[in-house]
Amino acid sequence: QVRVVESGGGLVQPGESLRLSCVASGSIYGGRTMGWYRQAPGKERELVASITGAGTTTYADSLKGRFTISRSNAQNTVYLQMNSLESEDTAVYYCYIYSTQIYWGQGTQVTVSS
């Protein structure tokens, strides 16, 4: 069994920053790619960023330059640094880890509003 827990969401004003954290624990095997998706109200879930066990990163084109993903392999932890937040970034952010299958966290709400 694998458990994925996100933290760090909240309410911020436009232009501010936020850092999300995600910890995966349990029976984790394989390359252990980790990453973030988000889902805004009325929209489909979309990829934000991912990072492989070797540190290769992938970002949604629209978020490059504002969001940065990083990880601590020893602790199966992934971070998402979000800068210059915009109201369009408001969404529930979901963390995942790919071990023998994909495991998802419950999500953390990020609200960007003045």
C-alpha positions in Angstrom: 0.0 0.0 0.0 1.2 3.5 -0.9 0.1 6.7 0.8 0.5 10.1 -0.8 -0.1 13.2 1.2 0.0 16.8 0.0 0.4 20.0 2.0 1.0 23.7 1.6 -2.1 24.9 -0.2 -4.0 28.0 0.8 -5.3 31.4 -0.1 -2.9 33.9 -1.6 -3.1 37.1 -3.5 -2.2 37.5 -7.2 1.6 37.8 -7.6 2.4 35.9 -4.4 4.2 32.6 -4.1 3.3 29.3 -2.6 5.2 26.0 -2.1 3.4 22.7 -2.1 4.9 19.5 -0.6 4.0 15.9 -1.1 5.3 12.9 0.7 4.8 9.3 -0.5 5.2 6.4 1.8 4.7 2.6 1.8 5.7 -0.1 -0.7 7.3 2.0 -3.4 9.3 0.4 -6.2 10.7 1.3 -9.5 11.7 4.6 -11.1 9.3 6.6 -8.8 8.4 9.4 -11.1 6.5 12.0 -9.0 4.5 15.0 -10.1 1.6 17.3 -9.8 -1.7 17.7 -11.7 -4.3 20.3 -11.0 -8.1 20.6 -11.6 -9.9 23.9 -11.7 -13.7 24.1 -11.3 -15.4 22.9 -14.4 -12.2 21.9 -16.1 -10.4 18.6 -16.7 -7.4 17.6 -14.7 -4.2 18.8 -16.3 -0.5 18.1 -15.9 1.5 20.8 -14.0 4.9 19.2 -13.7 6.6 15.9 -13.2 10.1 14.7 -12.2 11.7 11.3 -12.7 13.9 9.5 -10.1 16.9 10.8 -12.1 15.7 14.3 -11.8 14.4 14.9 -15.4 11.6 17.4 -15.3 8.6 18.1 -17.5 6.3 21.2 -17.2 3.1 22.3 -18.8 4.2 24.8 -21.4 2.0 27.6 -19.9 3.7 27.2 -16.5 7.3 27.2 -17.5 9.2 29.9 -15.7 6.8 30.4 -12.9 6.6 26.9 -11.4 9.5 24.7 -10.3 9.4 21.1 -9.3 12.0 19.4 -7.2 12.4 16.3 -5.1 14.1 14.5 -2.3 14.6 10.9 -3.4 15.7 9.7 0.0 12.4 10.8 1.4 10.1 10.2 -1.6 9.2 13.9 -1.3 8.3 16.3 -4.1 7.9 20.0 -4.0 6.2 22.5 -6.3 7.4 26.1 -6.0 4.8 28.4 -7.5 5.7 32.0 -8.1 3.8 35.0 -9.6 0.5 33.2 -9.0 -2.5 34.2 -11.0 -6.2 33.8 -10.5 -6.1 31.1 -13.3 -3.9 29.0 -11.0 -6.8 28.5 -8.7 -7.4 24.7 -8.5 -7.1 21.6 -6.5 -3.5 20.4 -6.9 -3.0 16.6 -6.8 0.3 14.9 -6.2 1.1 11.5 -7.7 3.8 8.9 -7.6 4.3 6.2 -10.2 5.7 3.0 -8.7 4.2 -0.2 -10.0 1.1 1.9 -10.7 0.0 5.5 -10.2 -1.0 6.5 -6.7 -2.7 9.8 -6.0 -3.0 12.1 -3.0 -6.3 13.6 -1.9 -5.4 17.0 -3.3 -4.7 20.4 -1.7 -6.7 23.6 -2.6 -4.9 26.6 -4.0 -6.9 29.8 -4.3 -5.5 32.9 -5.8 -7.7 35.9 -5.2 -7.5 39.5 -4.1 
